[in-house]
Amino acid sequence: MYNHPVLAPEAIRTDFERPPVVELVLGVQFEPIGLTAPHLGLFWQESGLRKRFRQVKQLPALDPVVEKFDGRQIQPPPGMKFLEEPETPRCWFVDETGNELVQLQADRFLHNWRTVDGAPNVYPHFEGLQKPFLEGFTAFSDFAAREGFGDIKPNQCEVTYVNHIRGAGVWEGFGQADRVFPLISAPSTSGPLTTPEDVRFATRYVFGHEVTGEPVGRLHVTVQPGFSRNDGAEIFMLTLLARGAPEGAGAGGVARFMERAHRLIVTSFEQLTSAAMHKVWGKNHAR
């Protein structure tokens, strides 16, 4: 029996004409296949990624993360790694504008869209990024098979939205988070604790299988105060990350999880933010 609070199935999807999204990430984690740095470069060349994603950066690999539902999900802080041999790095393959990049490591494949100063910054929406992500992941799976690594076995999928929320006449100062996020109470008008200097928080929600209700993933929500790189304006950084096991084998199971995670994030974003901000972002028809 599962006793976790499980998010209800998504019923309504709301669109915004001017969403505050600054980054969208689609990713899949899979069982390690012994990929080495030369393999990353070979895939970049053979797959045709090099034609569009010509810039290459090398970074430390991301640690594996798996959503568990046994009451032990709290992640320990990163610690020192003791490796018998050098770790395969994570490679960024970045397009000319800097708006899109593909990340690849021994157990992870991700596709990012992000805003960049001086770039076109044309937001592709989920559907516009899902297609190249699935094409790239399928090409990588085929490459792994040709190189003798066998079938790629996804174990976690993730969809991440990063939003930068400006005041836009609704809030002034980080202490007015209640005007943006309804789950925050308004400051007290009396006593020693009135308007806070700033507000930051993190929450997690379990979501379950649409038929059985058994937990299959989590929605992680974080809010932090920050400043715009463009003009130094105060912003709230709202991140929504949905992660869990694929809903079936192969790329099809990954796609099904991501489509559901996307619906969950969009409807949760509306629930987590205020009606006043919805007007700023141009809330329109639900579907």
C-alpha positions in Angstrom: 0.0 0.0 0.0 1.1 3.5 -0.8 0.3 6.3 1.6 1.9 9.2 -0.2 -0.2 12.3 -1.1 -0.7 11.8 -4.8 -1.4 14.7 -7.2 -4.8 14.3 -8.9 -4.9 13.8 -12.7 -4.6 17.0 -14.7 -8.0 18.1 -16.0 -7.4 21.5 -17.6 -4.5 23.1 -19.4 -4.1 26.8 -19.5 -2.0 28.7 -22.0 -0.2 32.1 -21.6 0.6 34.5 -24.3 3.8 35.8 -22.5 5.0 33.0 -20.2 8.0 33.8 -18.1 9.9 30.7 -19.2 13.6 31.2 -19.6 14.7 27.6 -19.9 13.1 24.3 -20.8 14.9 20.9 -20.4 13.9 17.5 -21.6 16.1 14.6 -20.4 16.4 10.9 -20.0 18.6 8.9 -17.6 19.5 5.3 -18.5 21.5 2.4 -17.2 25.3 3.2 -17.8 26.6 1.6 -21.0 30.3 2.1 -20.7 30.4 5.2 -22.9 33.8 6.9 -23.1 34.8 10.4 -24.2 35.8 9.3 -27.7 32.3 7.8 -28.1 30.7 11.1 -27.3 32.8 12.8 -30.1 32.0 10.0 -32.5 28.3 10.3 -32.0 28.5 14.1 -32.4 30.2 13.6 -35.7 28.2 10.6 -37.1 24.8 11.8 -36.0 25.0 15.1 -37.8 24.8 17.1 -34.5 28.1 18.8 -35.5 26.3 20.6 -38.4 24.1 22.5 -36.1 25.6 22.2 -32.6 29.2 23.2 -33.4 30.3 24.6 -30.0 31.5 21.9 -27.6 32.0 22.3 -23.8 33.1 19.6 -21.4 31.8 19.5 -17.8 31.7 17.0 -14.9 29.0 14.3 -15.2 25.8 14.7 -13.4 25.1 12.3 -10.6 22.4 9.7 -11.2 19.0 10.5 -9.5 16.1 8.1 -9.1 12.8 8.9 -7.5 12.0 6.5 -4.7 8.9 6.1 -2.7 10.0 4.3 0.5 10.3 7.5 2.7 14.0 7.9 2.0 14.0 10.3 -0.9 15.9 13.2 0.7 19.1 13.6 -1.3 22.4 13.8 0.6 24.7 16.7 -0.3 27.2 16.0 -3.1 30.3 14.4 -1.7 33.8 13.5 -2.9 34.0 10.7 -5.5 36.6 8.0 -5.3 37.1 6.6 -8.9 39.4 3.8 -10.1 39.6 5.4 -13.5 38.8 8.9 -14.9 35.1 9.6 -15.2 33.5 10.1 -18.6 32.7 13.8 -18.8 29.4 15.4 -19.8 29.6 17.2 -23.1 27.6 20.2 -24.1 26.9 20.6 -27.9 25.7 24.2 -28.3 24.1 25.8 -31.4 25.3 29.0 -33.0 22.7 31.2 -31.1 23.4 29.6 -27.8 19.6 29.0 -27.4 19.7 25.3 -27.7 22.1 22.6 -26.5 22.4 18.9 -26.3 23.9 17.3 -23.2 25.4 13.8 -23.3 27.1 11.7 -20.7 27.5 7.9 -20.0 24.0 7.7 -18.5 22.2 10.8 -19.6 20.8 12.5 -22.7 19.3 16.0 -22.4 18.1 18.7 -24.8 17.8 22.3 -23.5 16.3 25.5 -24.8 17.3 28.7 -22.9 17.3 32.4 -23.3 20.6 34.1 -24.0 21.5 37.8 -24.1 21.6 39.0 -27.7 20.1 35.8 -29.2 16.7 35.4 -31.0 15.2 33.7 -27.9 12.2 32.3 -29.8 10.4 30.1 -27.2 9.7 26.7 -29.0 7.2 25.5 -26.4 7.2 21.8 -25.2 6.0 20.4 -28.5 8.7 22.3 -30.5 11.5 20.9 -28.3 10.1 17.4 -27.8 10.5 16.5 -31.5 14.2 17.2 -31.8 14.8 15.6 -28.4 13.1 12.3 -29.4 14.9 12.4 -32.8 18.3 12.9 -31.0 17.6 10.2 -28.4 16.5 7.7 -31.1 19.7 8.5 -33.1 21.8 8.0 -29.9 20.0 4.7 -29.2 20.8 3.5 -32.7 24.4 4.6 -32.4 24.8 2.7 -29.1 23.5 -0.5 -30.8 25.9 -0.1 -33.7 28.8 0.3 -31.3 27.9 -2.9 -29.5 26.5 -1.4 -26.3 23.1 -3.1 -26.7 19.7 -1.5 -26.0 19.5 1.7 -24.1 17.4 1.1 -20.9 15.8 4.4 -19.6 15.2 4.4 -15.9 14.2 8.1 -15.3 12.7 10.9 -17.4 12.6 14.6 -16.6 10.9 17.8 -17.8 12.1 21.0 -16.3 10.8 24.6 -16.6 12.7 27.6 -15.3 10.8 30.8 -15.0 11.9 34.4 -14.1 9.1 36.3 -12.6 9.3 40.1 -12.7 7.3 42.5 -10.5 5.3 44.0 -13.5 3.4 46.3 -11.0 2.1 43.3 -9.0 4.9 43.1 -6.4 7.7 45.3 -5.2 10.4 43.6 -3.2 11.1 40.0 -2.3 9.0 40.2 0.9 5.8 40.4 -1.2 6.0 36.7 -2.4 2.4 36.3 -1.3 1.3 38.4 -4.3 2.9 35.9 -6.7 2.4 32.6 -4.9 -0.9 31.9 -3.2 0.5 29.2 -1.0 2.5 32.0 0.9 0.6 33.8 3.6 0.5 37.6 3.6 3.0 39.3 6.0 1.8 40.1 9.5 0.9 43.7 10.1 1.9 43.6 13.8 4.5 42.0 16.0 8.3 41.8 15.5 7.9 39.7 12.3 6.2 41.7 9.6 7.4 41.9 5.9 10.3 39.5 5.4 13.5 40.6 3.7 13.0 37.8 1.1 11.2 34.5 0.6 12.5 31.2 -0.8 11.0 27.7 -0.5 11.0 24.2 -2.0 8.1 21.7 -2.1 7.6 18.3 -3.6 4.5 16.5 -4.8 4.1 12.8 -5.7 2.0 12.0 -8.8 0.6 8.6 -9.4 -0.3 6.2 -12.2 -3.4 7.3 -14.0 -5.1 4.0 -13.4 -3.7 2.4 -10.2 -2.7 5.5 -8.4 0.6 4.1 -7.4 3.4 6.7 -7.3 5.4 7.0 -10.5 7.1 10.4 -10.2 7.6 13.7 -8.3 7.1 17.3 -9.1 9.8 19.4 -7.5 9.0 23.1 -7.0 11.6 25.6 -5.9 11.4 29.4 -5.6 14.4 31.7 -5.0 14.9 35.4 -5.2 17.4 36.7 -7.7 18.3 39.5 -10.1 18.0 39.8 -13.9 21.3 39.6 -15.8 19.9 42.2 -18.3 18.9 45.1 -16.1 19.5 43.9 -12.5 15.7 43.9 -11.8 14.5 41.8 -8.9 13.0 38.5 -10.0 11.6 35.3 -8.5 13.1 32.2 -10.0 10.5 29.5 -10.1 11.6 26.0 -11.2 9.3 23.1 -11.8 10.9 19.7 -12.4 8.8 16.6 -13.0 10.9 13.3 -12.8 10.0 9.6 -12.8 10.1 6.3 -14.5 9.2 6.0 -18.2 5.7 4.8 -19.0 6.8 1.9 -21.2 9.9 0.7 -23.1 12.1 2.7 -25.4 11.5 6.2 -26.8 7.7 5.7 -26.7 7.7 5.2 -22.9 9.9 8.3 -22.5 7.6 10.3 -24.7 4.5 9.3 -22.8 6.0 10.2 -19.5 7.1 13.6 -20.8 3.8 14.5 -22.3 2.1 13.7 -19.0 4.8 15.6 -17.0 4.3 18.6 -19.3 0.5 18.7 -18.7 1.2 18.4 -14.9 3.7 21.3 -14.9 1.5 23.6 -16.9 -1.6 23.1 -14.7 0.6 23.2 -11.6 2.2 26.5 -12.7 -1.3 28.0 -12.9 -2.2 26.7 -9.5 1.0 27.9 -7.9 0.9 31.5 -9.2 -1.6 34.3 -8.6 -4.4 35.6 -10.8 -2.7 39.0 -10.8 0.4 37.5 -12.5 -1.8 35.5 -14.9 -3.1 38.8 -16.2 0.5 40.0 -16.8 1.3 36.8 -18.7 -1.8 37.0 -20.8 -3.8 34.0 -19.6 -6.1 32.8 -22.3 -8.3 29.8 -23.2 -8.1 26.5 -21.4 -8.0 23.3 -23.3 
